[in-house]
Amino acid sequence: MRQCLLAVSVVHDIDMLPTDEGVVVVGRADEGVVVLGVPDIDVSLDDIASAIGGADANTATAHLRCYRWLEARRAIAERSLDELAEIARPVALPVGHELHPGATWVNQRVLGGCLDLGLGFAGLHRDRPDAVVVVPTSVLAAAGIDASPWWAAATEYLENMGALATTRWRREPRGPLRPMGDCDVITLLASAVFRGALCADAGGMRAIAAPVRTRGWLDLSRIDPAFAQTAAAIADDESRGFPRPLLLTVDELTMVSDGGHPAEIVLRDPAVERSHWLSEVLYH
């Protein structure tokens, strides 16, 4: 754990002082001048072990998870409880996603077993005011914060954004799904209002591709069958959504089973002559 902390300190320029139980993260400085209101933070080795999960402490994955945890812990320490309550937001993540902090973070599970919903904070990092940061429960616990009273307001916010996203989608039914407010597309799929609207015009069930967290496509007959897999594969770990299409109902969200070779099928399709550009085919 200490080697992991040393690597994070060097690579990400975080000042730390070693202690018997862990480290003290020194308050933030800007060009050598200490920023007022940013306290020093005691971090135990157990906190770091929880942050990196099952990753090897000497790997880049562990270093990145440790850095995210420390940055979130320091950012939480800079905010008052009233400020945190105001910026608390719902965040939905695919099960097994790189940003998913684990079972203790989950406040609600969407039926279907592939989407979990928990708390994040909008603009928590001052240098990224538009980002909603997923904060592990261990960060809040280390800061002595009980976030459960904020969950009701977060779910209300989600349904309000779902209603606004529904209105926009009805105006542009053939366009891709996009974020609304502080809710990305994956989070909007956790809204009962939004799921109900999408399924109402499709006989109660419809397919959707959401390979990245910021976009979703409903009319799968108009896109490449291998699109979802390819887009998810080339996306970075934080922005990746679902690697395969989803089946959506009012109450449930399920990812289709793995299998088949959609990319191979597309590559086997014969090329279409440019003179027949009006033909009913996907590609020319």
N, C-alpha and C positions, 0 to 999 in steps of 0.2 A: 504493500500500500504506500509506503514512504517513497519508493522508487516512482510509483505512478504520480504522486503529488509533486515530486521533484521535476518530472518531465513536464507536467502541466505548468508549473511555475516558470520553467525556462521557456517553453514554447509560446505560452500565452501571456507572459510577462505579468504574473500575479505574485505579489510580494507575500511571502509566508514566513512565519517564525515557528520552528519545531518545538513541540512540547512532549511531555511523557505520554500523553494520551492521543496526540495527533498534531495539529498545527493551529496557529492563529493566522487567519487571513487579514492582512493589514488593510485598513481603509483605503479607498480609491484615491489616486493622485492624478492630477492633470498637469503635465509638463513640470513635474517635480513639486507642485504645490498641492498639499493635502486638501481634498474636497471636504468642506464642512458638512456634518450631518451623516457621514458614512462611517459607522463604527467598525472597530475590529471585531472579527467573528471567530469564535472557537469552533473548530471542526474536529471531530473524533475520527479515528481510523475506521470505526464501525460505520460512520456516516458514509465514508468513501467506499467501503465494501458494499454497502447497500446501493450506492449510486452506480457502480460499475456492473452490478448483477453477476451474471455467470461468465463475463468476459475475463480473459487472462489480463492481469494487472499490467503486464508489460507490452500490451498491444495498443495500436492506434485507436481501436474501438473503446477500450477502457479509458484512455486518456481523454477522448472526446466526451464520453459520458461524465467523467469526473469534472471536466471543465464546465459542461452545461450545469451540473449540480452546483458547483461553486458560484458560477455567475448568477444562477437563480437565487441561491441563498443570500448572496450579497445584495442583489436587487430587492429581495423581500425585506432585508434589514433597513433599506433606505426609505421604505414606505410606512406610513401610519396605517392602522387598521381601517380607518375610514377611507383612505385612498385605495387600499386593496379591495375593499368591498365594492367600491365604485367601478373598478376595472376588472372585476371577476367576470369571466366569460365561459360559456360551454365550449368544449372541444371534443370532437369525435375522432377516433383513430381506429384503423383496422387492427384486429387482434394480431399481435406479433410485429407491429410496426416499430421502426427504430426509435421513435419518440415515445412509444407507449411505456409508461413508468412501471407497469405491473398491476396486479390485481387490487392492491390497496388504493390505487388512484381512481378506480372505476366507481362511479356513482350510479350508473345505469347501463344496462346491457340491452341492446336492440335484439329482439328475437331473430334467430337465424345463426347466431354464434360467430359472426364475423366483424361486429362493430361495437366498440365500447365508448362510453361517454363519461367525461370527467371535467375537472376545472382547469382553466388556463387564465392568464392575465394579459389584457391588452395593453401594449406599450410599456410592459414591465421594464424592458431595457431601454434606457433613454436614447440610445443611439439607433434604435429600431422601433420608432413610435407606432408603426403600423402592424407590427408582428404580435400575434397572440402566442405567449410562451406557455408551454405545458410545464407545470410545476409538480414534481413528485410529492407525494404525501410526506415523505421523509424530510423534505426541505421545510415544509410548514411545521412539522412536528419539532424539528430542530430549533425553529424560531418561536416555538410555544404558541402556535396559532391554530385555532379550531375553525376550519373553513366551512363546516357544515351549514351554518346559518345563511351562507351566501348561495347555496345551491338552488333554492326556490326562485330567486331572482334570475339566476343564470338560465334555468329552464324556461322561464317566462320570456326572457330575451330570445332564446332559440325559437320559440314558437312565433314570436313577433317577426323575426327575420324570415322564418319559413313562410309566413303569410305574405310578406313583401316579395320574396322570391317567387311565390306562386303568381302574384300579379304580373311581375316582369315576364315570367315564362309564358303566361297566356297571351301577352303582347307579341312575343317572339317564340312561338312554339317549335320552330325548326332550328333555332340557334342553340349553341352549347350552353349548358348550365354554368353559371359563374357565381363567385362568392357574393354574399349579401351582408353588409355591415362588417362585423368582426367574425362572421361565420363562413368558413370555406365550404366548398361543395360537399365534402365528406361529412362535415358537421351538419349541413342542411339536410342530409339524408336521414339524420336522426330525429328530425322534426316530424311529428305525427301529422301536422297540418300539411306540410309539403309532400310527404309520402301519399297522403290521401288525395291531394289534388292531382299528382302525377298518375296515380292508378285509376282515378275516377273516369278518365277518358280512354282507358285501355282495358276495360272489362275486369278490373280488379287486380291485374298483374301486368308488369311490363319489365323489359330488360333495359339495363343501363350500363354504360362503360364509364368508369371513373378512374383511369390509370394514374392521374395526378390529383393532388388535393384541391387544385384550383379550377378544374374543368371537368365537365361530365357531358356525355352524349347519349341521347335517348333513342334516336332513330338508327339502330345498328345496321339496318339494311342498306344504309347509305355510306358506310365506312368499311374499310378493310377488315376482314375477320381477324387478322393478326395485329390490328392496331393497338388494342388494349395491352397485350403482352409486350409489344415492342416499346410503347410509350412508357410503360411502367419500368421496363428493363433499363432504359437510358436515363430515367429521372434519378436525381440524387436521393439519398436515403430519407431525408427530411420531407421532401415534396412528393414522394411516391404515394400513390393511392392503392387501388386494388389491381393486382396483376391480371385478373380475368373478369369478364362481365358479371353483372349482378342481376338477380331476379328480385324485383321489388313488389311488395304488397303493402297494404295500409299498415299492417302490424309487424311485418317481417322483412328482413334484408338478408339474402343468401347469395354467396358467391358460387358460380357454377363449378362443377367438378373439373379437376384438371384432367387433361387427356387430349388426344387428337394432335394434329400437326397443321394448324391454320396457316402458318407461314409457308409451309411446303405446298399446301393446296393452292395458295395464291400464286406461287412461283410456277406451278404446273399449268396455270391458265394460259391459253394461247394469246399472243399479242393481237390487238385490234387495229385494223388499218385506220390511219388518220382520216381517210376519206369517209369513214363511217362514224364520225364523232357524235352523231345523234342516236346511235344505237343504245339500247337499254343495257349497258354494262357499267361496271365500276371504274374500269381503267381504259386508257388509250395509249 
